[in-house]
């Protein structure tokens, strides 16, 4: 290969760096069992909370029981469909569900981050987009699809509001797109829908102030909001029709009830470490946004320095931050901080310094602080990627020493015995709503030993049943 060809190849790679990063993350997120169906899944630790409802959600989907129609839950029917499709395709089992239930949501996280980077740096270098995606996916993101979708929706709304305020003739098309985005967010989860609507309103109000000097901008934005509302109402009726009936608003009533009250059912006090983390993140956010505002460029090429992005972005990050104040365990605190971290990171990567030297120094600090302070997702570490490749070549068809096979999964012996006993108990008593063909449908509604010699229900919470016999739950004496 001659020098000219090498230069051409290097230029092509540099121009496509963000796309190459996207392909890598998507490929690394594919579990081996999706390709080698005979492969077993190792469950190193049994999660009786999130793991149980995840399994239950897939079995409910396979039985035709859907969130939002038959059962009210924090997640919606779209999330349930995404989490259940892979395992329903290759065959439902404990192993396949454990390995694939988060595959499609993880794809959406990666794609949302990728398109967010392209919206933030449409004309910037591909390496900036690649760096933002890498830092966000590997280090910053708490692996939560709802937050990533909210951020993408916000950035889309920023563009929509800008386009409308500038007098675009595509107002109706943009309003339809905004309504679809909001409705889809509600189908994903109740709080995703609420935050998406909040993001839309923040972007419209901010645009009305920022572009107030543009003739007719406020009128255009008002019409855009009215059209979006009409389109959203139409989509509400369509959703009602698909789930139940045109005028049955059960899904929307339960969604708003869950969004407003669910976190108060499971409050967790905030530890001192989490309190410090929130205050430190807020302080950094205030400083970064303040400097960006000082360096703002109303119509400049960098969207991260435009007032139409900075004002609603900071407000939305604050609104989403409060979601971790009630249920303040470490995982939920990380989720509530991610919007602020992502937007501040995007501003710093986009550059806020008066010179290239300052911007380069800022960028270096971002990378160093991330590597020192953040924990990398193990999924994308070299040894884990190599393990995935090895399992594709030589699928694991026997459990390693110290594990016992149960329903295509390798569990610790005590966990396998628990699954077996619970499944046998449910089969013996013929509980209503169970399907004997689903070997673990009973087990994932696990009646796990609790205090006072009783059993407590895990899986999808029993208090959210929407129809007779579905999600009603039961408590049995041990």
Secondary structure as a PSIPRED ss2 file (coil, helix, strand):
# PSIPRED VFORMAT (PSIPRED V4.0)

   1 X C   1.000  0.000  0.000
   2 X C   1.000  0.000  0.000
   3 X H   0.000  1.000  0.000
   4 X H   0.000  1.000  0.000
   5 X H   0.000  1.000  0.000
   6 X H   0.000  1.000  0.000
   7 X H   0.000  1.000  0.000
   8 X H   0.000  1.000  0.000
   9 X H   0.000  1.000  0.000
  10 X H   0.000  1.000  0.000
  11 X H   0.000  1.000  0.000
  12 X H   0.000  1.000  0.000
  13 X H   0.000  1.000  0.000
  14 X H   0.000  1.000  0.000
  15 X H   0.000  1.000  0.000
  16 X C   1.000  0.000  0.000
  17 X H   0.000  1.000  0.000
  18 X H   0.000  1.000  0.000
  19 X H   0.000  1.000  0.000
  20 X H   0.000  1.000  0.000
  21 X H   0.000  1.000  0.000
  22 X H   0.000  1.000  0.000
  23 X H   0.000  1.000  0.000
  24 X H   0.000  1.000  0.000
  25 X H   0.000  1.000  0.000
  26 X H   0.000  1.000  0.000
  27 X H   0.000  1.000  0.000
  28 X H   0.000  1.000  0.000
  29 X C   1.000  0.000  0.000
  30 X C   1.000  0.000  0.000
  31 X C   1.000  0.000  0.000
  32 X H   0.000  1.000  0.000
  33 X H   0.000  1.000  0.000
  34 X H   0.000  1.000  0.000
  35 X C   1.000  0.000  0.000
  36 X C   1.000  0.000  0.000
  37 X C   1.000  0.000  0.000
  38 X C   1.000  0.000  0.000
  39 X C   1.000  0.000  0.000
  40 X C   1.000  0.000  0.000
  41 X E   0.000  0.000  1.000
  42 X E   0.000  0.000  1.000
  43 X E   0.000  0.000  1.000
  44 X C   1.000  0.000  0.000
  45 X C   1.000  0.000  0.000
  46 X C   1.000  0.000  0.000
  47 X C   1.000  0.000  0.000
  48 X C   1.000  0.000  0.000
  49 X C   1.000  0.000  0.000
  50 X H   0.000  1.000  0.000
  51 X H   0.000  1.000  0.000
  52 X H   0.000  1.000  0.000
  53 X H   0.000  1.000  0.000
  54 X H   0.000  1.000  0.000
  55 X H   0.000  1.000  0.000
  56 X H   0.000  1.000  0.000
  57 X H   0.000  1.000  0.000
  58 X H   0.000  1.000  0.000
  59 X H   0.000  1.000  0.000
  60 X H   0.000  1.000  0.000
  61 X H   0.000  1.000  0.000
  62 X H   0.000  1.000  0.000
  63 X C   1.000  0.000  0.000
  64 X C   1.000  0.000  0.000
  65 X C   1.000  0.000  0.000
  66 X C   1.000  0.000  0.000
  67 X E   0.000  0.000  1.000
  68 X C   1.000  0.000  0.000
  69 X C   1.000  0.000  0.000
  70 X C   1.000  0.000  0.000
  71 X E   0.000  0.000  1.000
  72 X C   1.000  0.000  0.000
  73 X C   1.000  0.000  0.000
  74 X C   1.000  0.000  0.000
  75 X E   0.000  0.000  1.000
  76 X C   1.000  0.000  0.000
  77 X H   0.000  1.000  0.000
  78 X H   0.000  1.000  0.000
  79 X H   0.000  1.000  0.000
  80 X H   0.000  1.000  0.000
  81 X H   0.000  1.000  0.000
  82 X H   0.000  1.000  0.000
  83 X H   0.000  1.000  0.000
  84 X H   0.000  1.000  0.000
  85 X H   0.000  1.000  0.000
  86 X H   0.000  1.000  0.000
  87 X H   0.000  1.000  0.000
  88 X H   0.000  1.000  0.000
  89 X H   0.000  1.000  0.000
  90 X H   0.000  1.000  0.000
  91 X C   1.000  0.000  0.000
  92 X C   1.000  0.000  0.000
  93 X C   1.000  0.000  0.000
  94 X H   0.000  1.000  0.000
  95 X H   0.000  1.000  0.000
  96 X H   0.000  1.000  0.000
  97 X H   0.000  1.000  0.000
  98 X H   0.000  1.000  0.000
  99 X H   0.000  1.000  0.000
 100 X H   0.000  1.000  0.000
 101 X C   1.000  0.000  0.000
 102 X C   1.000  0.000  0.000
 103 X H   0.000  1.000  0.000
 104 X H   0.000  1.000  0.000
 105 X H   0.000  1.000  0.000
 106 X H   0.000  1.000  0.000
 107 X H   0.000  1.000  0.000
 108 X H   0.000  1.000  0.000
 109 X H   0.000  1.000  0.000
 110 X H   0.000  1.000  0.000
 111 X H   0.000  1.000  0.000
 112 X H   0.000  1.000  0.000
 113 X H   0.000  1.000  0.000
 114 X H   0.000  1.000  0.000
 115 X H   0.000  1.000  0.000
 116 X H   0.000  1.000  0.000
 117 X H   0.000  1.000  0.000
 118 X H   0.000  1.000  0.000
 119 X H   0.000  1.000  0.000
 120 X H   0.000  1.000  0.000
 121 X C   1.000  0.000  0.000
 122 X C   1.000  0.000  0.000
 123 X C   1.000  0.000  0.000
 124 X C   1.000  0.000  0.000
 125 X C   1.000  0.000  0.000
 126 X H   0.000  1.000  0.000
 127 X H   0.000  1.000  0.000
 128 X H   0.000  1.000  0.000
 129 X H   0.000  1.000  0.000
 130 X H   0.000  1.000  0.000
 131 X H   0.000  1.000  0.000
 132 X H   0.000  1.000  0.000
 133 X H   0.000  1.000  0.000
 134 X H   0.000  1.000  0.000
 135 X H   0.000  1.000  0.000
 136 X H   0.000  1.000  0.000
 137 X H   0.000  1.000  0.000
 138 X H   0.000  1.000  0.000
 139 X H   0.000  1.000  0.000
 140 X H   0.000  1.000  0.000
 141 X C   1.000  0.000  0.000
 142 X C   1.000  0.000  0.000
 143 X C   1.000  0.000  0.000
 144 X C   1.000  0.000  0.000
 145 X H   0.000  1.000  0.000
 146 X H   0.000  1.000  0.000
 147 X H   0.000  1.000  0.000
 148 X H   0.000  1.000  0.000
 149 X H   0.000  1.000  0.000
 150 X H   0.000  1.000  0.000
 151 X H   0.000  1.000  0.000
 152 X H   0.000  1.000  0.000
 153 X H   0.000  1.000  0.000
 154 X H   0.000  1.000  0.000
 155 X H   0.000  1.000  0.000
 156 X H   0.000  1.000  0.000
 157 X H   0.000  1.000  0.000
 158 X H   0.000  1.000  0.000
 159 X H   0.000  1.000  0.000
 160 X H   0.000  1.000  0.000
 161 X H   0.000  1.000  0.000
 162 X H   0.000  1.000  0.000
 163 X H   0.000  1.000  0.000
 164 X H   0.000  1.000  0.000
 165 X H   0.000  1.000  0.000
 166 X C   1.000  0.000  0.000
 167 X C   1.000  0.000  0.000
 168 X C   1.000  0.000  0.000
 169 X C   1.000  0.000  0.000
 170 X C   1.000  0.000  0.000
 171 X H   0.000  1.000  0.000
 172 X H   0.000  1.000  0.000
 173 X H   0.000  1.000  0.000
 174 X H   0.000  1.000  0.000
 175 X H   0.000  1.000  0.000
 176 X H   0.000  1.000  0.000
 177 X H   0.000  1.000  0.000
 178 X H   0.000  1.000  0.000
 179 X H   0.000  1.000  0.000
 180 X H   0.000  1.000  0.000
 181 X H   0.000  1.000  0.000
 182 X H   0.000  1.000  0.000
 183 X H   0.000  1.000  0.000
 184 X H   0.000  1.000  0.000
 185 X H   0.000  1.000  0.000
 186 X H   0.000  1.000  0.000
 187 X H   0.000  1.000  0.000
 188 X H   0.000  1.000  0.000
 189 X E   0.000  0.000  1.000
 190 X H   0.000  1.000  0.000
 191 X H   0.000  1.000  0.000
 192 X H   0.000  1.000  0.000
 193 X H   0.000  1.000  0.000
 194 X H   0.000  1.000  0.000
 195 X H   0.000  1.000  0.000
 196 X H   0.000  1.000  0.000
 197 X H   0.000  1.000  0.000
 198 X H   0.000  1.000  0.000
 199 X H   0.000  1.000  0.000
 200 X H   0.000  1.000  0.000
 201 X H   0.000  1.000  0.000
 202 X H   0.000  1.000  0.000
 203 X H   0.000  1.000  0.000
 204 X H   0.000  1.000  0.000
 205 X H   0.000  1.000  0.000
 206 X H   0.000  1.000  0.000
 207 X H   0.000  1.000  0.000
 208 X H   0.000  1.000  0.000
 209 X H   0.000  1.000  0.000
 210 X H   0.000  1.000  0.000
 211 X C   1.000  0.000  0.000
 212 X C   1.000  0.000  0.000
 213 X C   1.000  0.000  0.000
 214 X C   1.000  0.000  0.000
 215 X C   1.000  0.000  0.000
 216 X C   1.000  0.000  0.000
 217 X H   0.000  1.000  0.000
 218 X H   0.000  1.000  0.000
 219 X H   0.000  1.000  0.000
 220 X H   0.000  1.000  0.000
 221 X H   0.000  1.000  0.000
 222 X H   0.000  1.000  0.000
 223 X H   0.000  1.000  0.000
 224 X H   0.000  1.000  0.000
 225 X H   0.000  1.000  0.000
 226 X H   0.000  1.000  0.000
 227 X H   0.000  1.000  0.000
 228 X H   0.000  1.000  0.000
 229 X H   0.000  1.000  0.000
 230 X H   0.000  1.000  0.000
 231 X H   0.000  1.000  0.000
 232 X H   0.000  1.000  0.000
 233 X H   0.000  1.000  0.000
 234 X H   0.000  1.000  0.000
 235 X H   0.000  1.000  0.000
 236 X H   0.000  1.000  0.000
 237 X H   0.000  1.000  0.000
 238 X H   0.000  1.000  0.000
 239 X H   0.000  1.000  0.000
 240 X H   0.000  1.000  0.000
 241 X H   0.000  1.000  0.000
 242 X H   0.000  1.000  0.000
 243 X H   0.000  1.000  0.000
 244 X C   1.000  0.000  0.000
 245 X C   1.000  0.000  0.000
 246 X C   1.000  0.000  0.000
 247 X C   1.000  0.000  0.000
 248 X C   1.000  0.000  0.000
 249 X C   1.000  0.000  0.000
 250 X H   0.000  1.000  0.000
 251 X H   0.000  1.000  0.000
 252 X H   0.000  1.000  0.000
 253 X H   0.000  1.000  0.000
 254 X H   0.000  1.000  0.000
 255 X H   0.000  1.000  0.000
 256 X H   0.000  1.000  0.000
 257 X H   0.000  1.000  0.000
 258 X H   0.000  1.000  0.000
 259 X H   0.000  1.000  0.000
 260 X H   0.000  1.000  0.000
 261 X H   0.000  1.000  0.000
 262 X H   0.000  1.000  0.000
 263 X H   0.000  1.000  0.000
 264 X H   0.000  1.000  0.000
 265 X H   0.000  1.000  0.000
 266 X C   1.000  0.000  0.000
 267 X C   1.000  0.000  0.000
 268 X E   0.000  0.000  1.000
 269 X C   1.000  0.000  0.000
 270 X C   1.000  0.000  0.000
 271 X C   1.000  0.000  0.000
 272 X H   0.000  1.000  0.000
 273 X H   0.000  1.000  0.000
 274 X H   0.000  1.000  0.000
 275 X H   0.000  1.000  0.000
 276 X H   0.000  1.000  0.000
 277 X H   0.000  1.000  0.000
 278 X H   0.000  1.000  0.000
 279 X H   0.000  1.000  0.000
 280 X H   0.000  1.000  0.000
 281 X H   0.000  1.000  0.000
 282 X H   0.000  1.000  0.000
 283 X H   0.000  1.000  0.000
 284 X H   0.000  1.000  0.000
 285 X H   0.000  1.000  0.000
 286 X H   0.000  1.000  0.000
 287 X H   0.000  1.000  0.000
 288 X H   0.000  1.000  0.000
 289 X H   0.000  1.000  0.000
 290 X H   0.000  1.000  0.000
 291 X H   0.000  1.000  0.000
 292 X H   0.000  1.000  0.000
 293 X H   0.000  1.000  0.000
 294 X H   0.000  1.000  0.000
 295 X C   1.000  0.000  0.000
 296 X C   1.000  0.000  0.000
 297 X C   1.000  0.000  0.000
 298 X C   1.000  0.000  0.000
 299 X C   1.000  0.000  0.000
 300 X C   1.000  0.000  0.000
 301 X C   1.000  0.000  0.000
 302 X C   1.000  0.000  0.000
 303 X H   0.000  1.000  0.000
 304 X H   0.000  1.000  0.000
 305 X H   0.000  1.000  0.000
 306 X C   1.000  0.000  0.000
 307 X H   0.000  1.000  0.000
 308 X H   0.000  1.000  0.000
 309 X H   0.000  1.000  0.000
 310 X H   0.000  1.000  0.000
 311 X H   0.000  1.000  0.000
 312 X H   0.000  1.000  0.000
 313 X H   0.000  1.000  0.000
 314 X H   0.000  1.000  0.000
 315 X H   0.000  1.000  0.000
 316 X H   0.000  1.000  0.000
 317 X H   0.000  1.000  0.000
 318 X H   0.000  1.000  0.000
 319 X H   0.000  1.000  0.000
 320 X H   0.000  1.000  0.000
 321 X H   0.000  1.000  0.000
 322 X H   0.000  1.000  0.000
 323 X H   0.000  1.000  0.000
 324 X H   0.000  1.000  0.000
 325 X C   1.000  0.000  0.000
 326 X C   1.000  0.000  0.000
 327 X E   0.000  0.000  1.000
 328 X C   1.000  0.000  0.000
 329 X C   1.000  0.000  0.000
 330 X H   0.000  1.000  0.000
 331 X H   0.000  1.000  0.000
 332 X H   0.000  1.000  0.000
 333 X H   0.000  1.000  0.000
 334 X H   0.000  1.000  0.000
 335 X H   0.000  1.000  0.000
 336 X H   0.000  1.000  0.000
 337 X H   0.000  1.000  0.000
 338 X H   0.000  1.000  0.000
 339 X H   0.000  1.000  0.000
 340 X H   0.000  1.000  0.000
 341 X H   0.000  1.000  0.000
 342 X H   0.000  1.000  0.000
 343 X H   0.000  1.000  0.000
 344 X H   0.000  1.000  0.000
 345 X H   0.000  1.000  0.000
 346 X H   0.000  1.000  0.000
 347 X H   0.000  1.000  0.000
 348 X H   0.000  1.000  0.000
 349 X H   0.000  1.000  0.000
 350 X H   0.000  1.000  0.000
 351 X C   1.000  0.000  0.000
 352 X C   1.000  0.000  0.000
 353 X C   1.000  0.000  0.000
 354 X C   1.000  0.000  0.000
 355 X C   1.000  0.000  0.000
 356 X H   0.000  1.000  0.000
 357 X H   0.000  1.000  0.000
 358 X H   0.000  1.000  0.000
 359 X H   0.000  1.000  0.000
 360 X H   0.000  1.000  0.000
 361 X H   0.000  1.000  0.000
 362 X H   0.000  1.000  0.000
 363 X H   0.000  1.000  0.000
 364 X H   0.000  1.000  0.000
 365 X H   0.000  1.000  0.000
 366 X H   0.000  1.000  0.000
 367 X H   0.000  1.000  0.000
 368 X H   0.000  1.000  0.000
 369 X H   0.000  1.000  0.000
 370 X H   0.000  1.000  0.000
 371 X H   0.000  1.000  0.000
 372 X H   0.000  1.000  0.000
 373 X H   0.000  1.000  0.000
 374 X C   1.000  0.000  0.000
 375 X C   1.000  0.000  0.000
 376 X C   1.000  0.000  0.000
 377 X C   1.000  0.000  0.000
 378 X H   0.000  1.000  0.000
 379 X H   0.000  1.000  0.000
 380 X H   0.000  1.000  0.000
 381 X C   1.000  0.000  0.000
 382 X H   0.000  1.000  0.000
 383 X H   0.000  1.000  0.000
 384 X H   0.000  1.000  0.000
 385 X H   0.000  1.000  0.000
 386 X H   0.000  1.000  0.000
 387 X H   0.000  1.000  0.000
 388 X H   0.000  1.000  0.000
 389 X H   0.000  1.000  0.000
 390 X H   0.000  1.000  0.000
 391 X H   0.000  1.000  0.000
 392 X H   0.000  1.000  0.000
 393 X H   0.000  1.000  0.000
 394 X C   1.000  0.000  0.000
 395 X C   1.000  0.000  0.000
 396 X C   1.000  0.000  0.000
 397 X C   1.000  0.000  0.000
 398 X C   1.000  0.000  0.000
 399 X C   1.000  0.000  0.000
 400 X C   1.000  0.000  0.000
 401 X C   1.000  0.000  0.000
 402 X C   1.000  0.000  0.000
 403 X E   0.000  0.000  1.000
 404 X E   0.000  0.000  1.000
 405 X E   0.000  0.000  1.000
 406 X E   0.000  0.000  1.000
 407 X C   1.000  0.000  0.000
 408 X C   1.000  0.000  0.000
 409 X E   0.000  0.000  1.000
 410 X E   0.000  0.000  1.000
 411 X E   0.000  0.000  1.000
 412 X E   0.000  0.000  1.000
 413 X H   0.000  1.000  0.000
 414 X H   0.000  1.000  0.000
 415 X H   0.000  1.000  0.000
 416 X H   0.000  1.000  0.000
 417 X H   0.000  1.000  0.000
 418 X H   0.000  1.000  0.000
 419 X H   0.000  1.000  0.000
 420 X H   0.000  1.000  0.000
 421 X H   0.000  1.000  0.000
 422 X H   0.000  1.000  0.000
 423 X H   0.000  1.000  0.000
 424 X H   0.000  1.000  0.000
 425 X H   0.000  1.000  0.000
 426 X H   0.000  1.000  0.000
 427 X H   0.000  1.000  0.000
 428 X H   0.000  1.000  0.000
 429 X H   0.000  1.000  0.000
 430 X C   1.000  0.000  0.000
 431 X C   1.000  0.000  0.000
 432 X C   1.000  0.000  0.000
 433 X C   1.000  0.000  0.000
 434 X C   1.000  0.000  0.000
 435 X C   1.000  0.000  0.000
 436 X C   1.000  0.000  0.000
 437 X C   1.000  0.000  0.000
 438 X C   1.000  0.000  0.000
 439 X C   1.000  0.000  0.000
 440 X C   1.000  0.000  0.000
 441 X C   1.000  0.000  0.000
 442 X C   1.000  0.000  0.000
 443 X H   0.000  1.000  0.000
 444 X H   0.000  1.000  0.000
 445 X H   0.000  1.000  0.000
 446 X C   1.000  0.000  0.000
 447 X E   0.000  0.000  1.000
 448 X E   0.000  0.000  1.000
 449 X E   0.000  0.000  1.000
 450 X C   1.000  0.000  0.000
 451 X H   0.000  1.000  0.000
 452 X H   0.000  1.000  0.000
 453 X H   0.000  1.000  0.000
 454 X E   0.000  0.000  1.000
 455 X E   0.000  0.000  1.000
 456 X E   0.000  0.000  1.000
 457 X E   0.000  0.000  1.000
 458 X C   1.000  0.000  0.000
 459 X C   1.000  0.000  0.000
 460 X C   1.000  0.000  0.000
 461 X C   1.000  0.000  0.000
 462 X H   0.000  1.000  0.000
 463 X H   0.000  1.000  0.000
 464 X H   0.000  1.000  0.000
 465 X E   0.000  0.000  1.000
 466 X C   1.000  0.000  0.000
 467 X E   0.000  0.000  1.000
 468 X C   1.000  0.000  0.000
 469 X C   1.000  0.000  0.000
 470 X E   0.000  0.000  1.000
 471 X C   1.000  0.000  0.000
 472 X C   1.000  0.000  0.000
 473 X C   1.000  0.000  0.000
 474 X C   1.000  0.000  0.000
 475 X C   1.000  0.000  0.000
 476 X C   1.000  0.000  0.000
 477 X E   0.000  0.000  1.000
 478 X C   1.000  0.000  0.000
